[in-house]
Amino acid sequence: MQRDYWPTTEWQTLDPQALKMDSDKLSELGPMIKSEYSNINGIVIVKNGYIAYERYYNGYGPDHTYHVASVTKSIISALIGIAIDKRYIDHVNQKVLDFFPEYISACHDQQKQDIAIRHLLTMTVPYPFEDWHEPLEKMCTQPDWIKYILDMLGQKGRIGTFKYSTAGAHLLSAIITRSTEKSAREFANQHLFQPIGMKEIPDYEMKSFGFDDLFGKNVKGWVEDPNGFSTGGWGLSLSPRDMARFGFLYLNDGLWDNQQIIPKRWTTESTAMNLNQYGYLWWLRKEDGVFAYLAMGDGGHVICCIPEKDLVIAIASEFTMNPRDRWTLIKERMIPAVID
């Protein structure tokens, strides 16, 4: 798709009507957010490459960054694709234990040896915990998170069954570091964030590893585990505009201003609909004939890409338990604002 410009330096804004969006419908969003989605702090809606709608709430503004929780997973997915393209990693079916030779000699479990990068990306790895009851707090108290995850990997179940795991995404971050000799943060700054105009993520030294440092008020930049691996399943802080940049990169099949940042094949594979409605660390939706893929984070963070509408929606939120479903807001209020 030909673009008039690329928002590498700055986003351009156009009147919604010029972008074939209904201004009246968009104006209804503000009151609804304040009354029904009050933990939303920022929204950026990009149509045809221009900002059609941008609002901030609760005292926040465009320069604020937010801990986007599991949106981090979709960034990790992109980095794996880039690392494969640059031949740091052989391919998506490379075995996970290839990257941890010090662990292989002690492993006699054939199923564990069969687990590949693809299984981590698609959340189809067996783990001993019950669905949606992952003991993350236990992992966070370990001196060596990677050994803990590798010990747990492949237990109770079979490869190919969907089971959501944040620990598995952290293992992907370690694979990036083992293969590139850079942390995921460093690799992302060089090969993803800087080329598309996202702010560089600085290295903030971890002072301790309590809840506030790992998940709460002290989170900034990109959280690290005790051995210096960037957290793979959460821990990254982004602004809504940079969230929108990342979504816009995927909407353009990994191409940015005539430079292929992520291979097109990777963005296609990552967002291909399947029975689990989950791609390579992206959630997939198809309702009323509209296909979307979403990076989603706990508390209500979302990067939603809707290719056929040339639409990206970035939502940053204050963490709260059980927030209202953002997909409902997108489906019922934002998509209908597009004038076909």
Steps between C-alpha positions, in 0.01 A plus 500: 500500500634842403526747791508880479749513786638288784464609864865430582561847639147610580144389441286719278138566590206543263137585551305174545267588213796519262593150612144370455424479869182626662589793728173476689557136587857575610378789718283250690811313618608756761191493721477121469864451602461727802190318618562137400875461432638745751840329534587586138778762503564546130360405158650547154299401193696491173308485170676485163826586677375819669382560855123537478437506874726552802386559855656477847332467838575500872772764469708316239631626164676385183847489656406267783600135481314210655590149603314318223519156667445214252513728196873432557442146367412626152822708497693185590330321210619768259855473637504124443396561138775757456760270662404218260519737203848612609601134546569517869235228535470221240122481468178489697524122542840515669492315832490711816768297676746582218543837673564355846775239453587509868152362569489228232741259670267478800185460289378151413141601426428443130193726495704786647765444232234519227370846599580760233488880480172471307336333801603786731369757250162328465461413871480127421752377757400275793547634852404350837269786608126520428379721215518872588649421843868546423702551823692804377569618853693176561715555192572856614650378829751270326867599467502346150171545313623317188591180686166513678313530168705226332433268794127566466494476120322207339335360813142367524346514156606474142657736251237671285235576760447872566605614847574867559837554668692815581802292604522359146523851358784572743683199362474658153668813635786285630524332156537845341785577739668162462492528119580871452710572813275799564212537742157517340498869597830568319400292196163675480653847527738427212286296262139598576442811710758738351424427132129583539542802727399342831678641803814314604448300819771592752667252731368550850688296756274273704539594865291209629246244378191565706150543356534874441832451320374222275136595442406815691583864553879462458482349150674713237688426179508122471512281811780241532520173689782441755733379223443802275255348250230747392164367617335331204140491615459847651709790630528739202388864524369677187304811405171461307658663194783245501251220554325629188833507310555133576146413389544708185819306419302175508216655302759568229626140501821595683595768245592852613601774258637254242689302764385149590531507880320168558472244218157505337486122530538538878220756544274280284577182697471684832145619432354207302166389647493154661279293730661644815444857375857568605793558261864563589426683827210691339130454582279451193136603452252468217149630562235627260742443214766727652842347574726653765815403683581642840789537742329499839627575849353452844294796621379599154803580283436430132656542159226402256571469126215473249658463155192531280411832667863625499446560869722482809365564849737543796357512852707554816343442840548521873517150643179387664356157569249374244474808277224519242584315180673731252393288203139586578587871492691459174236285332196699607633856499819539296458274199149639429656848482674396177300614198526224235 
